Amino acid sequence: MRHDPLSYLSDEISALKSQGLHRRLRVLEDRQAARTTIDGRDVINLSSNNYLGLTTHPRLEEKALAAIAAFGVGTGSVRTIAGTMAIHMELERRLAEFKHTEAAVVFQSGFAANAGTVAALLSREDFVVSDELNHASIIDGARLSRASIKVFPHRDADAARAILRDLPPGARKLLITDGVFSMDGDLGALPELCALAEEYSCIMMVDDAHASGVFGRNGRGTIDHFKLHGRVDVQVGTLSKAMGALGGYVAGNRALIEFLHHRGRPFLFSTSHPPSVAATCLAALDVLLDEPHLIDQLWTNTRFFKDGLSQLGFNTGASESPITPVIAGDAQKAMTLSDRLFEEGVFAQGIGFPTVARDKARVRTIVMATHTRSDLQFALDVFAKVGAELGLI
Ligand SMILES: Cc1ncc(COP(=O)(O)O)c(C=O)c1O
């Protein structure tokens, strides 16, 4: 009988189980919404990046259906061959206008936008100077580029300066941070890093995946929030989180976007979005502009829920956004917390190593604009009960 060459994977899985890091996929049996049904249980959903509730917004659904009726369900090609439809061009024009940049290009996901862009911009003789908690897609893009990777401690602009000071003055350097860090909910040191980028002639890049639709005027992101227009060369946003659909984009000057049309590998070698996705994103942009009360409601809910968790005595880290971690310590404890919350009707996923440090395992909560006050109060009551039970408060 043939030896199974993948048998080592069972050992890896057993190791994950013994470390409390093994997760079974939870399955939504209803819509991605503030209250939904997961694995047969009705729950308050505190694990979605659907910040504004746009995954089920009637205006987005209507435009998606109209695009299917008009243009069909797929594009049948990569963008550079036959997969560019007028609606893709319209979306990119609107994104550039929204972000106040010359141009924009859409990728299939935020991951593809980050990884494809970093890999395209740099090569072996260049340098990436990166916050230690930057997203995996930035790390992978940096590895693919073969540039030297220099990591500075989280949000520590002085440490970034010390790294830059030691690099060859003529070398090409990319200074990069997340706008909002996805596991901690704090903001990147954007103003300090922009100043450094100017001083040391770096390309400045910000991944605004969790800031798109959340921070800045009408959800324009952290560059708008910190008033840094014109000082960030490469702005990445996602269409998969607050925008309710799928995709990522890069906004910047015309040369950057034209270059990515030729060298951004996910753009060149992977099929473009179905027209319904582009139509959904266009409708999401309209909603950001016409219905700013959704963003106001997101922040009202965020304040209520964050204050509630802190008053209960949980360790919620240094979050400044709707993402609030409840730090439990080791992975086993975080997973038990998540499981007990779920049994009581609250879905907040446990997160452990390697997504966060081994001793900082947590459940990660995200409120949405569409949670009601009673949803959030219910969740806080459950947190109080389970937190006391596990000795976390
Ligand atoms: C900080 C950050 N950047 C990029 C991404 C990737 O975005 P997408 O889900 O659109 O691929 C994520 C999503 O997990 C993220 O948290």
The ligand as an SDF file (V2000), in Angstrom:
LIG
                    3D

 16 16  0  0  0  0  0  0  0  0999 V2000
   -5.3030   44.6210    8.3870 C   0  0  0  0  0  0  0  0  0  0  0  0
   -5.8440   43.7800    7.2670 C   0  0  0  0  0  0  0  0  0  0  0  0
   -5.3610   43.9840    6.0320 N   0  0  0  0  0  0  0  0  0  0  0  0
   -5.8170   43.2630    4.9820 C   0  0  0  0  0  0  0  0  0  0  0  0
   -6.7800   42.3040    5.1470 C   0  0  0  0  0  0  0  0  0  0  0  0
   -7.2340   41.5000    3.9600 C   0  0  0  0  0  0  0  0  0  0  0  0
   -8.4610   41.9770    3.4950 O   0  0  0  0  0  0  0  0  0  0  0  0
   -9.4310   41.0170    2.6900 P   0  0  0  0  0  0  0  0  0  0  0  0
  -10.2340   40.2570    3.6900 O   0  0  0  0  0  0  0  0  0  0  0  0
  -10.2230   41.9420    1.8370 O   0  0  0  0  0  0  0  0  0  0  0  0
   -8.5740   40.0880    1.8800 O   0  0  0  0  0  0  0  0  0  0  0  0
   -7.3160   42.0650    6.3980 C   0  0  0  0  0  0  0  0  0  0  0  0
   -8.3900   41.0430    6.5690 C   0  0  0  0  0  0  0  0  0  0  0  0
   -8.3190   40.1140    7.2750 O   0  0  0  0  0  0  0  0  0  0  0  0
   -6.8410   42.8230    7.5000 C   0  0  0  0  0  0  0  0  0  0  0  0
   -7.3100   42.6010    8.7240 O   0  0  0  0  0  0  0  0  0  0  0  0
  1  2  1  0
  2  3  1  0
  2 15  2  0
  3  4  2  0
  4  5  1  0
  5  6  1  0
  5 12  2  0
  6  7  1  0
  7  8  1  0
  8  9  2  0
  8 10  1  0
  8 11  1  0
 12 13  1  0
 12 15  1  0
 13 14  2  0
 15 16  1  0
M  END
$$$$
